[in-house]
Amino acid sequence: MAEEDDARIRILQSLRGKICEAKNLVPVSGSNRQRDLCTFCTVSLDQEEVFRTKVFDKSLSPFYGEDFYFEIPRPFQCLSFYVHAKNVLWLRKVSIRKEDLCKYSGKEHWFSLQPVDPNSEVQGKVHLEMRLNELITENGSMCQQLLVRIIECQGLPLISGQNCDSYATVSLVGPVTRSSSYSKKSHFQVEEEDIEKLEIKVDLWNSGNLGQDVFLGEIRVSVKILRNEHFHRAWYLLQPKGNGNKSKSDDLGSLRLKLTYIEDTVLPSTCYTSLCNLLLKSPDVKPISASAAHILGDICRERYEAILPMVRLLLHNNRFVPFVSAVAALELENTQEANTIFRGNTLATRCIDDMMKIVGKNYLTVTLKSVIDEICDSNKTCEIDPIKLKEGDNVEVNKENLQGYVQKVFSSITQSSSSCPPLMCDVFRSLRQLASKRFPGDPHVQYSAVSSFVFLRFFAVAVLSPHSFQLRSHHPDPEISRTLTLISKTIQTLGSWGSLSKKLSSFKETYMCDFFKSFQEEKCIEKVKKFLDEISSNVSKESSGVADAVVLKEGEVQKRAQGKKRIGKKNFKKRWLRVTNRELSYHKHRGKEALCIIDVKNIRAVEKLDESAFNRKNMFQVVHAEKPLYVQAGNCVEASEWMEVLSQVSRCNEGRLATFHPSNYGGGAWQCCKNPSDSAPGCKPCTATMLANLQLDIDCDRETERVFSLLSSNDSKLQNMEDACASLAVYQGPQREQEEYSKFTIQEPKETFRTLKQLRNIMEELQKQHNIRSDPTAQYGSLDNPIVGKTS
């Protein structure tokens, strides 16, 4: 049983980051003109590209502003950022080793750019064996024979999308260097007195076409490691040629990055039961400030991302609405004026913000994507600030363009109530009722309580930064970004609740006041009121029963023909793959008619495909009613995301398979199990798909582990809060304004103290479980902890 538990421990990695900007880039050699330097950035795990920005023109200090987030589905050694010049062989890079990522987590940092040497771009591990034998020669004398064997290699890069065709050369380096083209073993005769001076050098190469072999890396091992023990076997990390260029490079510019790397060690579900239950009881605790979820928000108020795992847990277990209602009621108790309702960055507003981003993702897509695409693609000039007008601009034409865009966005929003998720409606209804109860004499507050979220914190923010809400793949160009800023400002004002004078006072710029006056305010107010009534009515929304087709993922892949032609490289073709909540389809190009459509109800399994099947990495298979669909994703992150979304969309299908074939059928048999029947049941159990809401995609154990990590890292604050509760419970005098007390919300010291004690006890037990299950540091030289650099 213990072994089963250990097998369920998961190491989950994720990376969130932002490529902010570069500065002082060196122009292309032989030119001082910045127009020659059109740049873009890529992000790589080791040597595998997983993200790319768009191209930025004519700047030696480009502002990229590109956000990215992805789960990391495999081990890696190095995270690299490359700055490329378009159409020019020019590269600069920033490389950060995995163990150093924690130094920069959560903060922006300027990194110096380094030159890129092809011989330094290496990745992978080599399992090496060395043995020193004593031999008797024909004349009867003794000599030493050194045997070198390469057992295997792992983690080598893809070459043109396929696995390496690798080979090795082995050299004995010393007073006299001797080489051997490696086959199975390399033998060298060595003299006893030379052992201290000798080292083995293994060079790994990829066999290319027309003799263009590519260097993959090298390792060096001193022979004197065999002085005491005549046998040595270990894993080594491949190193750059000559162990890299040690000389200091010239100033090549710098890159500003913001990175947050998280590695979660997720234990079996039973380990999290107590902490999860305590958090889920939070909505029932009186007062709410004494609950575990509120305490977490209190001690982590400086860390915005700290609320997210708690919100996801509450959402998954249908406990979010009662919790946020109680927290909002507490905030309203401390709000003195109706016009300042939900204005601050509080626990209630942060929870609702996170909820809307999670639950409302598809709502935004359905409501805004088409109009945002039109704005970004048509590129009409909309500048109305007289100071920023360019020569030849017509302000009246620009104003007309902007007004047309605002009307389209405004209409899309106010006509979208039927698409608003029921859970968002439930929250808005609760906020409306709470606001009316707190300020019974103000007839407008019931609307401003809702509009402050749905317009100001949801739609207006998405219009301003569409790339952050997956409405666009990249940060907009500066001119488009300016247009979106003007639209967002106007939408905020049209959607806010108040008199015309209050609305106009929100604009500092005269030109915005004049522009806003061009809208018929009474008609806009009527539309906003109707929309807010519909999304916060007393009747819970019912589903129409027919869900709109929502695109869950799409992108370019390599697809193998489905068995109609003989197996071969030419059978892989670029296709545009698209999956919605209804169907999986592939197309010749984006926007073209589908070449094949598979109903998601007919998907029976989604699994990885062994690299050996077609000598390609990052492949997966979709098993459906006909022959399997074999797909190669662009990188490991893409492959993981495709498999996740396809598994989730088909997880409840009837006829899901229990087993699958991890390889292909060819040569009259399945290559994995050699069964000759093409209809034979699979030889490997299918991956268990965790039941989760497809739109929410929540892993409760992982979220609870994140909460545990946050609590653990704030243990001193928990202790301070506990001390404050103890003091307040004993002290009977007037309330004191001591600094350590004002940091926390403590309404009932005894109840809060009780929850804190429960938290501390649960955390202590959970830490024990981590300690029991955590493996001791892997032995140096093992697969998990390979040797880096020269070994002596």
C-alpha positions in Angstrom: 0.0 0.0 0.0 2.9 2.3 0.8 4.3 1.7 -2.6 1.0 2.6 -4.2 0.9 5.9 -2.2 4.4 6.7 -3.3 3.6 6.0 -6.9 0.9 8.7 -6.7 3.2 11.4 -5.7 3.3 14.0 -8.5 6.0 16.6 -9.2 4.2 19.4 -11.1 6.0 22.3 -12.6 4.7 25.5 -14.1 6.1 28.8 -15.4 4.5 32.1 -15.5 6.4 35.0 -17.0 6.5 38.2 -19.0 9.1 39.2 -21.6 9.0 43.0 -20.9 11.5 44.7 -23.1 15.0 44.8 -24.4 17.4 47.8 -24.5 20.6 48.8 -26.2 20.6 45.9 -28.7 23.6 45.9 -30.9 22.7 46.5 -34.6 23.3 43.9 -37.3 27.0 43.7 -38.2 28.0 46.2 -40.8 25.1 48.6 -40.2 24.2 51.3 -37.7 20.6 51.6 -38.9 18.0 50.4 -36.4 15.6 49.6 -39.2 17.8 46.6 -40.0 16.9 45.1 -36.6 13.4 43.7 -36.6 13.4 41.4 -33.5 11.4 38.8 -31.8 11.9 36.6 -28.7 11.6 32.9 -28.2 11.5 30.8 -24.9 13.1 27.4 -24.8 13.2 24.5 -22.3 16.7 23.3 -23.0 16.8 23.5 -26.8 13.0 23.0 -27.4 11.2 26.2 -28.3 7.9 26.5 -26.4 6.9 30.2 -26.9 7.4 32.9 -29.5 6.6 36.6 -29.5 5.5 38.5 -32.6 8.1 40.5 -34.6 8.8 44.1 -33.5 10.1 46.5 -36.1 12.7 49.2 -36.2 13.9 49.5 -32.6 17.1 48.8 -30.7 15.1 49.0 -27.5 11.8 47.1 -28.3 9.0 46.8 -25.8 7.6 43.3 -26.1 5.1 43.1 -23.3 4.3 39.4 -23.9 2.9 37.3 -21.1 3.1 33.5 -21.1 2.1 30.6 -18.9 2.5 26.9 -19.3 2.7 23.7 -17.4 6.1 22.1 -17.8 5.5 18.4 -18.7 9.0 17.1 -18.5 12.3 17.5 -16.6 14.6 20.3 -17.9 18.0 21.7 -17.1 17.9 25.2 -18.5 15.4 27.9 -19.4 16.6 30.2 -22.2 15.3 33.4 -23.8 16.6 34.1 -27.3 16.4 37.5 -29.1 16.3 36.9 -32.9 16.7 39.4 -35.7 14.3 38.7 -38.5 15.8 37.4 -41.8 19.3 37.7 -40.3 21.6 35.2 -38.7 21.8 37.1 -35.4 21.1 35.7 -32.0 21.5 36.8 -28.4 20.3 34.9 -25.4 19.7 34.7 -21.6 20.0 31.3 -20.1 19.0 30.4 -16.5 19.6 27.1 -14.9 16.6 25.5 -13.3 18.1 25.6 -9.8 18.6 29.4 -10.2 15.1 30.2 -11.2 14.0 30.7 -7.6 16.4 33.7 -7.3 14.3 35.7 -9.7 10.8 34.4 -8.9 8.0 37.0 -8.9 10.3 40.0 -9.6 11.3 41.9 -12.7 15.0 41.6 -13.5 17.4 42.9 -16.2 19.5 40.2 -17.7 22.6 40.8 -19.8 22.4 39.2 -23.3 25.1 36.8 -24.3 26.2 35.6 -27.7 25.0 32.3 -29.0 27.6 29.8 -30.0 26.2 26.7 -31.8 28.8 24.5 -29.9 27.4 25.8 -26.6 23.8 24.9 -27.3 23.7 21.4 -25.8 21.2 19.3 -23.8 20.9 15.7 -22.7 22.6 13.1 -20.5 25.0 10.3 -21.1 25.2 7.1 -19.1 28.9 6.2 -19.1 30.7 3.1 -17.8 34.5 2.9 -17.4 36.6 -0.1 -16.3 40.3 -0.6 -15.7 41.6 -4.1 -16.2 45.0 -5.6 -15.7 46.2 -7.7 -18.6 49.3 -9.9 -19.2 50.8 -9.2 -22.6 52.3 -11.8 -24.9 55.8 -11.2 -23.5 54.5 -11.8 -20.0 54.5 -8.1 -18.8 51.6 -6.5 -17.0 49.6 -3.6 -18.6 46.4 -1.6 -17.9 43.5 -1.8 -20.3 40.9 1.0 -20.1 37.4 0.0 -21.3 34.8 2.7 -22.0 31.1 1.9 -22.7 28.2 4.3 -23.4 25.2 2.6 -22.0 22.5 5.0 -23.2 21.7 8.7 -23.8 18.5 10.6 -22.8 17.1 14.0 -23.4 18.9 14.7 -26.7 17.4 17.6 -28.8 15.1 17.2 -31.7 16.7 17.7 -35.1 14.1 19.0 -37.7 11.3 17.7 -35.5 12.8 14.2 -35.2 14.9 12.2 -32.9 18.7 12.4 -33.3 20.6 9.9 -35.4 23.4 10.1 -32.9 26.9 8.6 -32.7 29.9 9.1 -30.3 33.6 9.5 -30.6 35.8 8.6 -27.6 39.2 10.0 -27.1 41.9 9.4 -24.4 43.3 12.8 -23.8 46.7 13.3 -22.2 50.4 13.3 -23.1 49.4 11.4 -26.3 45.8 11.8 -27.4 44.2 8.6 -28.9 40.8 8.5 -30.5 38.3 5.8 -31.2 35.1 5.9 -33.3 32.7 4.5 -30.8 30.7 1.3 -31.7 30.0 -0.7 -28.6 33.2 -0.4 -26.5 36.4 1.5 -26.8 39.6 0.0 -25.5 42.8 1.8 -24.6 46.1 0.6 -23.2 47.4 2.9 -20.5 50.6 3.1 -18.5 50.3 3.1 -14.7 52.3 6.3 -14.3 50.1 8.2 -16.9 46.7 7.5 -15.2 46.9 10.8 -13.2 47.4 12.8 -16.4 44.7 11.1 -18.6 41.0 11.9 -19.2 38.3 10.3 -21.3 36.5 12.7 -23.7 33.2 11.6 -25.2 31.9 13.8 -28.1 28.3 13.2 -29.2 27.2 14.0 -32.8 24.1 13.8 -34.9 24.7 12.2 -38.3 23.4 14.8 -40.8 22.8 14.8 -44.5 25.8 15.3 -46.9 28.2 15.0 -44.0 26.8 18.0 -42.1 27.1 16.4 -38.7 25.9 18.5 -35.7 27.7 18.7 -32.4 25.5 17.6 -29.5 27.8 18.0 -26.6 30.7 16.4 -24.8 31.7 15.0 -21.4 35.2 14.7 -19.8 36.1 12.2 -17.1 39.5 11.9 -15.4 40.9 8.4 -15.5 42.2 8.7 -12.0 38.7 8.2 -10.8 39.6 4.5 -11.3 42.7 4.7 -9.1 41.0 3.1 -6.1 37.9 1.6 -7.6 38.6 0.0 -11.0 35.0 0.4 -12.1 32.9 3.6 -12.5 29.4 4.0 -13.9 27.4 7.3 -13.8 25.1 9.7 -15.6 26.7 12.9 -17.0 25.2 16.1 -18.3 26.4 17.0 -21.7 28.6 20.1 -21.7 29.4 22.7 -24.4 32.5 22.2 -26.5 35.5 23.1 -24.4 33.0 23.6 -21.5 31.8 26.8 -23.1 33.3 30.2 -23.9 34.7 31.6 -20.7 35.8 34.9 -22.2 33.8 38.0 -21.2 31.5 39.1 -24.0 31.0 42.8 -25.1 27.9 44.6 -24.0 25.2 43.1 -26.3 22.2 44.7 -24.6 19.9 43.4 -22.0 16.4 41.9 -21.6 13.9 42.6 -18.8 12.0 39.5 -17.6 9.5 38.7 -14.9 9.5 35.0 -14.0 7.6 32.8 -11.5 8.6 29.2 -11.5 6.6 26.8 -9.2 7.4 23.2 -8.5 4.7 21.4 -6.4 5.2 18.1 -4.8 1.6 16.8 -4.7 0.9 13.9 -2.3 -1.9 11.4 -2.5 -5.4 12.9 -2.0 -5.8 11.4 1.5 -3.0 13.7 2.8 -5.0 16.8 2.0 -8.4 15.8 3.4 -8.1 17.7 6.7 -6.8 21.0 5.2 -9.3 20.9 2.3 -12.2 20.2 4.6 -11.2 23.1 6.9 -11.0 25.5 4.0 -14.3 24.3 2.6 -16.0 24.9 6.0 -15.1 28.6 5.8 -18.4 29.9 4.5 -20.1 28.4 7.6 -17.8 30.0 10.2 -19.2 32.9 12.2 -17.7 35.4 11.9 -16.2 34.9 8.4 -13.0 36.6 9.5 -12.3 33.6 11.8 -12.4 31.1 8.9 -9.4 29.4 7.4 -9.9 30.9 3.9 -10.2 34.4 5.3 -7.1 33.9 7.4 -5.2 32.8 4.3 -6.3 36.0 2.5 -5.4 38.1 5.6 -1.8 36.8 5.9 -1.1 36.8 2.1 -2.7 40.2 1.3 0.5 41.5 -0.3 0.6 38.5 -2.7 -2.2 38.8 -5.3 -1.7 35.2 -6.7 -2.2 33.7 -3.2 -6.0 33.9 -3.4 -6.2 31.9 -6.7 -5.8 28.4 -5.3 -8.3 29.0 -2.6 -10.8 30.4 -5.1 -10.3 27.4 -7.4 -11.0 25.0 -4.5 -14.1 26.8 -3.5 -15.4 26.9 -7.1 -14.8 23.2 -7.6 -16.7 22.3 -4.5 -19.6 24.8 -5.0 -18.6 26.8 -2.0 -17.6 30.0 -3.6 -20.9 32.0 -3.6 -21.6 31.6 0.1 -17.9 32.4 1.0 -17.7 35.5 -1.2 -21.1 36.7 0.0 -20.0 36.5 3.6 -16.7 38.3 2.8 -18.5 41.0 0.8 -21.0 41.6 3.6 -18.0 42.1 6.0 -16.5 44.6 3.6 -19.8 46.5 3.2 -20.0 46.8 7.0 -16.8 48.9 6.8 -17.9 50.9 3.8 -19.4 54.3 4.8 -20.4 55.8 1.5 -22.3 54.1 -1.3 -20.2 55.7 -4.1 -17.0 54.0 -2.8 -18.5 50.5 -2.8 -16.0 47.7 -3.8 -13.4 50.2 -4.9 -10.4 48.8 -3.0 -8.1 45.9 -3.5 -9.8 43.7 -0.9 -10.2 40.0 -0.3 -13.8 40.2 -1.7 -12.7 42.1 -4.9 -9.7 39.8 -5.4 -11.8 36.7 -5.1 -14.4 37.9 -7.5 -11.7 39.1 -10.0 -10.2 35.6 -10.0 -13.6 33.9 -10.2 -14.5 36.0 -13.3 -11.2 35.2 -15.0 -11.7 31.5 -14.5 -15.5 31.1 -15.0 -15.9 33.9 -17.5 -13.1 32.9 -20.0 -15.5 31.5 -22.6 -18.0 34.3 -21.9 -15.4 36.8 -22.9 -14.5 34.8 -26.0 -18.2 34.6 -27.2 -18.9 38.3 -26.4 -15.7 40.1 -27.4 -13.4 38.1 -29.6 -14.9 38.8 -33.0 -15.1 42.6 -32.4 -11.5 42.6 -30.8 -10.2 40.7 -33.9 -11.9 43.3 -36.2 -10.3 46.2 -34.2 -6.9 44.7 -34.3 -7.0 43.5 -37.9 -8.6 46.5 -39.6 -6.1 48.9 -38.0 -8.2 52.1 -38.4 -6.8 55.2 -36.9 -8.8 56.3 -33.8 -6.6 58.9 -32.1 -8.6 61.9 -30.8 -6.0 63.5 -28.6 -5.0 66.7 -30.5 -1.5 66.4 -29.1 -1.0 62.9 -30.4 -2.4 63.4 -33.9 0.0 62.6 -36.7 0.4 64.7 -39.8 -2.5 64.1 -42.2 -4.8 62.7 -39.5 -8.4 63.9 -39.6 -9.7 64.1 -36.0 -13.4 63.9 -37.1 -12.7 60.7 -39.1 -10.8 59.2 -36.2 -13.6 60.1 -33.8 -16.1 58.4 -36.2 -13.9 55.3 -36.3 -13.6 55.2 -32.5 -17.3 55.8 -32.0 -18.1 52.9 -34.3 -15.8 50.6 -32.4 -17.2 51.7 -29.0 -20.8 51.1 -30.2 -19.9 47.6 -31.4 -18.2 46.7 -28.1 -20.9 48.2 -26.0 -23.7 46.4 -27.9 -21.8 43.1 -27.7 -21.6 43.5 -23.9 -25.2 44.7 -23.2 -26.7 42.0 -25.5 -24.7 39.2 -23.9 -26.7 38.4 -20.8 -27.9 35.0 -22.1 -24.2 33.9 -22.3 -23.2 35.1 -18.8 -22.3 32.0 -16.7 -24.8 31.1 -14.0 -22.2 31.2 -11.3 -21.3 34.8 -12.2 -25.0 35.7 -12.1 -25.4 34.1 -8.7 -22.5 36.2 -7.4 -23.9 39.4 -8.9 -27.3 38.7 -7.5 -25.8 38.3 -4.0 -23.8 41.6 -4.4 -26.9 43.4 -5.5 -28.9 42.2 -2.5 -26.1 43.0 0.0 -25.6 46.5 -1.4 -29.3 47.3 -1.2 -29.5 46.1 2.4 -26.4 48.1 3.4 -27.6 51.3 1.7 -31.4 51.1 1.6 -31.9 54.8 0.8 -29.8 54.7 -2.4 -31.7 53.2 -5.4 -28.6 53.2 -7.6 -26.2 51.2 -5.3 -27.7 47.9 -6.4 -26.5 48.6 -9.9 -23.1 50.1 -9.1 -22.3 47.0 -7.0 -22.6 44.9 -10.1 -21.3 47.3 -12.7 -18.1 47.9 -10.7 -17.2 44.3 -11.4 -18.7 43.3 -14.7 -17.8 46.6 -16.5 -14.8 48.0 -14.7 -13.0 44.8 -13.6 -14.0 42.4 -16.3 -15.0 43.7 -19.8 -13.0 47.0 -19.7 -9.8 45.1 -18.6 -10.2 42.5 -21.3 -10.6 45.2 -23.9 -7.5 46.9 -22.7 -5.4 43.7 -22.6 -6.9 41.1 -24.8 -3.8 39.0 -24.9 -4.0 38.5 -21.1 -7.5 36.9 -21.6 -6.5 34.7 -24.6 -8.6 36.9 -26.9 -5.4 37.6 -28.9 -2.2 35.6 -29.2 0.1 38.6 -28.7 0.3 42.0 -27.2 -1.2 44.5 -29.6 0.9 47.0 -31.6 1.3 50.5 -30.0 -1.3 52.1 -32.2 -3.9 49.3 -31.7 -3.1 49.3 -28.0 -3.9 53.1 -27.9 -7.2 52.5 -29.7 -8.1 49.7 -27.1 -7.2 52.1 -24.3 -9.6 54.7 -25.6 -12.4 52.1 -26.0 -11.8 50.7 -22.6 -12.0 54.2 -20.9 -15.3 54.9 -22.7 -16.7 51.4 -21.8 -15.8 52.0 -18.2 -17.7 55.3 -18.2 -20.7 54.0 -20.1 -21.0 51.0 -17.8 -20.5 52.9 -14.5 -23.5 54.0 -12.5 -23.8 57.7 -11.7 -24.8 61.2 -12.9 -23.4 62.7 -16.1 -21.4 65.2 -14.1 -19.7 62.4 -12.1 -19.0 60.4 -15.2 -17.4 63.4 -17.0 -15.3 64.2 -13.9 -13.7 60.8 -14.3 -12.0 62.1 -17.4 -9.0 64.3 -16.9 -8.8 65.0 -20.7 -11.1 67.5 -22.4 -11.1 65.5 -25.6 -12.5 62.5 -23.8 -15.3 64.6 -22.2 -16.2 65.9 -25.7 -16.2 62.4 -27.1 -18.4 60.9 -24.4 -21.0 63.6 -24.9 -21.5 62.3 -28.5 -23.3 59.3 -26.9 -27.0 59.4 -26.1 -26.6 58.9 -22.3 -30.3 58.1 -21.5 -30.3 55.3 -24.1 -27.0 53.9 -22.8 -28.2 54.0 -19.2 -31.4 52.1 -20.2 -29.3 49.4 -22.0 -26.9 49.1 -19.1 -29.8 48.9 -16.5 -31.5 46.2 -18.6 -28.2 44.2 -18.9 -27.4 44.5 -15.2 -31.0 43.4 -14.3 -30.7 40.3 -16.5 -27.3 39.1 -15.1 -28.3 39.7 -11.5 -32.0 38.8 -11.4 -33.6 36.9 -8.6 -34.2 33.9 -10.7 -31.2 31.6 -11.2 -30.3 31.2 -14.9 -31.3 28.0 -16.5 -29.3 26.4 -19.3 -30.9 26.4 -22.7 -29.8 22.8 -23.0 -27.8 23.5 -26.2 -24.3 24.8 -25.5 -22.7 27.1 -28.0 -19.7 25.6 -29.7 -16.7 27.0 -27.9 -13.2 26.7 -29.4 -11.1 25.1 -26.6 -7.8 24.9 -28.5 -6.5 25.3 -32.1 -3.1 25.4 -33.8 -0.7 24.0 -36.4 0.4 20.4 -36.0 1.9 17.6 -38.0 -0.7 14.9 -38.8 0.0 11.4 -40.2 -2.3 10.0 -42.8 -4.8 7.6 -41.2 -3.4 4.3 -42.7 -4.4 4.9 -46.3 -0.8 5.2 -47.5 2.3 3.4 -46.6 4.2 4.5 -43.5 6.8 7.1 -44.2 8.0 10.7 -43.5 6.0 12.0 -46.5 2.8 10.9 -44.8 3.1 13.6 -42.2 1.6 16.9 -43.3 1.0 20.2 -41.7 -2.6 20.7 -40.7 -4.6 23.2 -38.6 -6.1 21.2 -35.7 -9.2 22.6 -33.9 -11.1 21.2 -30.9 -14.4 22.6 -29.6 -16.7 21.3 -26.9 -18.5 19.4 -29.8 -16.0 18.3 -32.3 -12.3 17.7 -33.3 -11.5 18.8 -36.9 -8.4 19.3 -39.0 -8.0 21.7 -41.9 -5.4 22.4 -44.6 -5.0 25.9 -43.3 -6.5 28.1 -40.6 -10.0 29.3 -41.7 -10.3 26.7 -44.5 -13.0 24.1 -44.7 -12.5 21.0 -42.5 -10.9 18.0 -44.1 -12.1 15.7 -41.4 -14.5 16.1 -38.4 -14.6 13.8 -35.4 -17.5 14.1 -33.0 -15.9 14.4 -29.5 -18.5 11.9 -28.3 -16.8 9.2 -30.5 -13.3 9.7 -28.9 -12.4 6.6 -27.0 -8.9 7.4 -25.7 -6.3 10.2 -25.9 -2.8 8.9 -25.2 0.9 9.5 -25.8 2.6 7.6 -28.7 6.0 6.1 -28.2 8.8 8.0 -30.0 9.9 4.7 -31.6 6.6 4.5 -33.5 7.6 7.1 -36.1 11.0 8.3 -34.7 9.3 11.6 -33.6 8.9 13.2 -30.3 5.8 15.0 -28.8 3.3 12.6 -30.5 -0.1 11.6 -29.3 -3.0 9.6 -30.6 -6.7 10.1 -30.6 -8.5 6.8 -30.7 -12.0 7.0 -32.1 -14.5 4.9 -34.0 -12.2 4.6 -37.1 -8.4 4.4 -37.2 -6.3 6.3 -34.6 -5.4 9.8 -35.5 -1.7 10.3 -35.0 -0.6 13.9 -34.3 2.8 15.5 -33.6 2.7 18.8 -31.6 5.2 21.5 -32.0 6.8 21.0 -28.6 6.3 19.2 -25.3 4.1 22.0 -23.8 1.8 21.9 -26.8 1.5 18.1 -26.7 0.6 18.2 -23.1 -2.0 20.9 -23.6 -3.6 19.1 -26.6 -3.9 15.8 -24.6 -5.3 17.5 -21.6 -8.1 19.4 -23.4 -9.0 16.3 -25.6 -9.0 14.0 -22.5 -11.3 16.4 -20.6 -13.7 17.0 -23.4 -14.2 13.2 -23.9 -13.8 12.0 -20.4 -17.5 11.1 -19.9 -17.9 9.4 -23.3 -19.5 6.0 -23.4 -17.2 3.3 -24.6 -14.0 4.8 -23.3 -11.2 2.3 -23.6 -9.5 0.7 -20.6 -6.3 -0.2 -22.6 -4.5 1.2 -25.6 -1.5 0.5 -27.9 1.4 2.9 -27.2 2.9 2.2 -30.7 1.6 1.8 -34.2 0.4 -1.1 -36.3 2.8 -1.9 -39.1 4.5 -4.9 -40.7 1.6 -7.1 -39.8 1.7 -6.5 -36.1 1.4 -3.9 -33.3 5.0 -2.7 -32.7 4.5 -2.5 -29.0 3.2 -6.0 -28.2 3.8 -7.8 -31.5 0.1 -8.9 -31.6 -0.7 -9.7 -35.3 -4.4 -8.7 -35.0 -5.0 -5.0 -35.9 -8.2 -5.2 -33.7 -6.4 -6.6 -30.7 -7.2 -4.9 -27.3 -4.5 -2.5 -26.1 -1.5 -3.8 -24.2 -1.2 -0.9 -21.8 -3.7 0.7 -19.3 -5.2 4.0 -20.4 -4.3 7.1 -18.3 -6.9 7.8 -15.7 -8.6 11.1 -16.5 -9.3 13.2 -13.4 -12.9 14.3 -13.4 -13.0 18.1 -13.5 -15.1 20.8 -14.9 -13.7 21.3 -18.4 -14.0 25.1 -18.3 -12.4 25.3 -14.8 -9.7 22.6 -15.1 -9.1 22.3 -11.4 -6.8 19.9 -9.7 -7.9 20.0 -6.1 -4.9 18.2 -4.6 -2.6 20.6 -6.3 -4.5 23.6 -5.2 -4.5 22.4 -1.6 -0.8 21.8 -1.8 -0.4 25.4 -3.1 -2.4 26.6 0.0 -0.2 24.6 2.2 3.0 26.1 0.7 1.6 29.6 1.1 0.7 29.0 4.7 4.1 27.4 5.4 5.9 30.3 3.8 3.9 32.7 6.0 4.3 30.7 9.3 5.7 33.7 11.2 2.6 35.8 10.3 0.3 32.9 11.5 2.2 33.0 14.8 1.9 36.8 15.0 -1.9 36.5 14.4 -2.1 33.7 17.0 -0.3 35.9 19.6 -2.6 38.9 18.7 -5.7 36.7 19.3 -4.3 35.5 22.6 -3.7 39.1 23.7 -7.1 40.3 22.6 -8.9 37.4 24.3 -7.3 38.2 27.6 -7.3 42.1 27.4 -10.6 43.5 28.5 -9.8 47.3 28.1 -10.6 49.5 25.1 -9.4 48.3 21.7 -5.8 49.1 21.1 -4.4 50.4 17.8 -1.2 48.4 18.0 0.5 47.9 14.7 0.7 44.1 14.9 -3.1 43.9 15.6 -4.1 46.3 12.8 -2.4 44.0 10.2 -5.1 41.4 10.7 -8.9 41.2 10.8 -9.8 39.8 14.2 -13.5 40.1 15.1 -13.7 37.1 17.5 -10.3 36.4 19.0 -11.3 33.0 20.6 -12.9 31.7 17.4 -10.0 32.9 15.2 -7.4 31.4 17.7 -9.3 28.1 17.5 -9.0 28.1 13.7 -5.4 29.0 13.8 -4.6 26.1 16.1 -6.4 23.8 13.7 -4.4 25.1 10.8 -1.1 24.8 12.6 -1.9 21.2 13.6 -2.9 20.2 10.1 0.2 21.9 8.6 2.5 20.1 11.1 0.9 16.7 10.1 1.1 17.5 6.4 4.7 18.5 6.7 5.4 15.1 8.3 3.8 13.4 5.3 6.1 15.4 3.0 9.1 14.4 5.1 8.1 10.7 5.1 7.5 10.5 1.4 10.3 12.8 0.2 13.2 10.8 -1.3 16.6 11.6 0.0 18.8 13.6 -2.3 19.4 11.5 -5.4 22.9 10.1 -5.5 25.3 12.3 -7.4 25.8 10.6 -10.8 22.3 9.0 -10.9 19.8 9.7 -13.6 18.0 12.3 -11.5 21.2 14.0 -10.3 23.7 13.7 -13.1 27.3 14.8 -12.8 28.0 18.3 -14.2 31.4 19.2 -15.6 34.7 17.3 -15.4 34.9 14.5 -12.9 38.0 13.6 -11.0 
